[in-house]
Amino acid sequence: MLTTQARVAMHNRQPVKLVGDLYHIIDIKRVNGTGRMIATIKKIGLAEGKYEPIDVDIEYLERA
């Protein structure tokens, strides 16, 4: 996923897909010294409260 697509998905609360599951992007940050962008994502579902946010490279995310 492109950085601009990820930012739009974050601001519009649109779900993104990672390994078949849907997630919301909470935050996007740049890794120091590299051009990589890391997204903090949280799983969408019935038991949202039990899932912890995880950090993932933006390149692995897909639009849902």
Phi, psi and omega in degrees: 000142177285156180299317181295322177296321180293319178296318178296317178298323180292314183290327181267004181055039177275141179286151173238159185248136175220116179052044174084350179255155180262140182223156169256141176275124180268317185207152175233132179220155180264140178278130181299135175084354179226171177267010184281146176244136181245133177251136172267120185237155178227138185292143177263136177168185182293325182253050183302326184297334183272350180268134178269147175295146178233156178260131183221147174293136183300331183298338182274348183273149177233155175286141181269000000 
